[in-house]
Amino acid sequence: MARMLEPLVVGRVIGDVLDFFTPTVMMTVTYSSNKLVCNGHEFYPSSVTSKPKVEINGGDMRSFFTLVMTDPDVPGPSDPYLKEHLHWIVTDIPGTTDATFGRDVVGYEIPRPNIGIHRYVFVLFKQKRRQIVNPPSSRDHFNTRKFAEENDLGLPVAAVFFNAQRETAARRR
């Protein structure tokens, strides 16, 4: 499991977004046309316009999970003064299912990086019970650690991220 964390450390997800944790659940994130999200791989923004399928392989039907997707590099990685920007929150996802079985608290927002290469981080938390999560008042200045603390979620049980940068007209072809 430690090898699973190495890309998160190298990509500064652990540090910038998350504290060190031990992965205990397998999470797979797949965009349309079977584009699997692997740590640090790059996607074109035009290929991530629709909600991904997020599958949870772990726990059981009595376990519930919260999914958070953020961008810690807004507006740009050299000066991310709006970090983190929240892209999606889904709660009450039953174990062994996918995010479509959960409750969308904050709807999916399409990644739109303007300056530099942005990291888009998916974080999965195991809930202690079914619960109501208070949505943040703004998508900007979101803090995954603070959100987890305020909602009694503890440390993550899984995380994965991809990179994306603005597409030029030539790259969209």
C-alpha positions as CSV (number, residue, x, y, z in Angstrom):
1,M,0.0,0.0,0.0
2,A,2.9,2.4,0.6
3,R,3.8,2.2,-3.1
4,M,0.3,3.5,-3.8
5,L,1.1,6.7,-1.9
6,E,4.4,7.4,-3.6
7,P,2.8,9.3,-6.6
8,L,0.7,11.3,-4.1
9,V,3.8,12.4,-2.2
10,V,5.8,13.1,-5.4
11,G,2.8,15.0,-6.9
12,R,2.6,17.0,-3.6
13,V,-1.1,15.9,-3.1
14,I,0.1,14.7,0.3
15,G,1.2,17.9,1.8
16,D,-0.8,20.4,-0.3
17,V,-4.2,18.7,0.1
18,L,-4.0,15.7,2.4
19,D,-2.0,14.5,5.4
20,F,-0.3,11.1,5.2
21,F,-2.8,8.3,5.3
22,T,-3.0,4.5,4.8
23,P,-5.2,3.5,1.8
24,T,-7.7,0.8,2.9
25,V,-10.2,0.9,0.0
26,M,-9.7,0.6,-3.8
27,M,-11.3,3.4,-5.7
28,T,-11.3,3.6,-9.5
29,V,-12.2,6.8,-11.4
30,T,-13.0,6.4,-15.1
31,Y,-14.1,9.1,-17.5
32,S,-16.1,8.3,-20.6
33,S,-14.6,6.1,-23.3
34,N,-12.8,4.1,-20.5
35,K,-10.2,6.7,-19.6
36,L,-8.9,5.4,-16.2
37,V,-7.5,8.1,-13.9
38,C,-4.0,7.1,-12.7
39,N,-1.9,9.2,-10.4
40,G,-0.1,12.0,-12.4
41,H,-1.4,11.1,-15.8
42,E,-2.5,14.0,-18.0
43,F,-5.9,14.4,-19.5
44,Y,-7.2,17.0,-21.9
45,P,-9.9,19.2,-20.3
46,S,-12.1,18.3,-23.3
47,S,-12.0,14.6,-22.3
48,V,-13.2,15.2,-18.7
49,T,-16.3,17.3,-19.4
50,S,-18.8,14.7,-18.0
51,K,-18.9,13.3,-14.5
52,P,-16.6,10.3,-14.1
53,K,-17.7,6.9,-12.9
54,V,-16.2,6.5,-9.4
55,E,-16.3,2.9,-8.1
56,I,-15.6,1.8,-4.6
57,N,-14.2,-1.7,-4.1
58,G,-14.1,-2.2,-0.3
59,G,-16.3,-2.1,2.7
60,D,-19.8,-3.5,2.3
61,M,-23.3,-2.2,1.7
62,R,-23.5,-1.0,5.3
63,S,-20.4,1.2,4.8
64,F,-20.9,4.7,3.4
65,F,-18.3,7.0,1.8
66,T,-17.9,10.7,0.9
67,L,-16.1,11.7,-2.3
68,V,-14.4,15.1,-2.8
69,M,-12.8,16.4,-6.0
70,T,-10.6,19.5,-5.8
71,D,-8.1,21.5,-7.7
72,P,-5.3,22.9,-5.4
73,D,-3.7,24.9,-8.2
74,V,-6.2,27.7,-8.8
75,P,-5.8,30.1,-10.6
76,G,-2.3,28.8,-11.4
77,P,0.3,26.5,-9.8
78,S,2.8,29.2,-9.2
79,D,0.4,31.4,-7.2
80,P,-2.6,29.2,-6.1
81,Y,-4.2,31.9,-3.9
82,L,-7.7,30.5,-4.5
83,K,-6.8,27.0,-3.5
84,E,-8.4,24.7,-3.2
85,H,-11.2,25.0,-5.8
86,L,-14.0,22.5,-5.1
87,H,-15.3,20.5,-8.1
88,W,-17.5,17.9,-6.6
89,I,-18.8,16.4,-3.4
90,V,-20.9,13.2,-3.1
91,T,-21.9,11.6,0.2
92,D,-23.6,8.4,1.4
93,I,-22.1,6.3,-1.3
94,P,-22.6,2.6,-0.2
95,G,-19.5,0.5,-0.2
96,T,-19.1,-1.9,-3.2
97,T,-21.0,0.5,-5.5
98,D,-20.3,3.7,-7.3
99,A,-20.9,7.5,-6.9
100,T,-24.2,7.4,-8.7
101,F,-25.7,5.6,-5.7
102,G,-24.6,8.5,-3.4
103,R,-26.1,12.0,-2.8
104,D,-24.6,14.9,-4.8
105,V,-24.0,17.7,-2.3
106,V,-22.0,19.9,-4.7
107,G,-22.6,19.1,-8.4
108,Y,-19.7,18.2,-10.7
109,E,-17.9,21.2,-12.2
110,I,-15.8,20.7,-15.4
111,P,-12.1,21.2,-15.0
112,R,-11.0,24.5,-16.8
113,P,-7.3,25.1,-16.1
114,N,-6.3,28.6,-17.4
115,I,-2.6,28.9,-16.4
116,G,-0.1,26.0,-16.0
117,I,-0.6,22.4,-15.2
118,H,-3.3,21.7,-12.6
119,R,-3.8,18.7,-10.3
120,Y,-7.3,17.4,-9.9
121,V,-7.6,15.3,-6.8
122,F,-10.3,12.7,-5.9
123,V,-10.4,11.9,-2.2
124,L,-12.5,9.2,-0.6
125,F,-13.5,9.2,3.1
126,K,-15.2,6.5,5.0
127,Q,-18.2,7.9,6.9
128,K,-19.0,6.7,10.5
129,R,-22.7,6.6,9.5
130,R,-25.1,8.1,7.0
131,Q,-24.9,11.8,7.6
132,I,-25.8,15.3,6.4
133,V,-22.8,17.2,5.1
134,N,-22.9,21.0,5.1
135,P,-21.9,22.2,1.6
136,P,-19.3,25.0,1.7
137,S,-20.5,28.6,0.9
138,S,-18.0,28.9,-2.0
139,R,-16.1,26.6,-4.3
140,D,-13.0,28.7,-3.9
141,H,-10.8,28.6,-0.8
142,F,-12.1,25.1,0.0
143,N,-9.9,23.0,2.4
144,T,-10.2,19.2,2.2
145,R,-8.6,18.8,5.6
146,K,-10.9,21.3,7.3
147,F,-14.0,19.8,5.5
148,A,-13.1,16.3,6.8
149,E,-12.6,17.6,10.3
150,E,-15.9,19.6,10.3
151,N,-17.8,16.6,9.1
152,D,-16.0,14.0,11.4
153,L,-14.6,12.0,8.4
154,G,-11.1,11.3,9.7
155,L,-8.3,10.6,7.3
156,P,-8.9,9.5,3.7
157,V,-9.2,5.9,2.7
158,A,-8.2,6.4,-1.0
159,A,-7.0,9.2,-3.3
160,V,-6.0,9.6,-6.9
161,F,-5.2,12.6,-9.1
162,F,-4.7,13.6,-12.7
163,N,-3.1,16.6,-14.3
164,A,-4.6,18.9,-17.0
165,Q,-3.6,22.1,-18.7
166,R,-5.4,24.5,-21.0
167,E,-5.9,23.2,-24.5
168,T,-4.8,25.3,-27.4
169,A,-7.0,25.1,-30.5
170,A,-4.4,22.8,-32.1
171,R,-4.5,20.4,-29.2
172,R,-8.2,20.0,-29.3
173,R,-8.2,18.4,-32.7
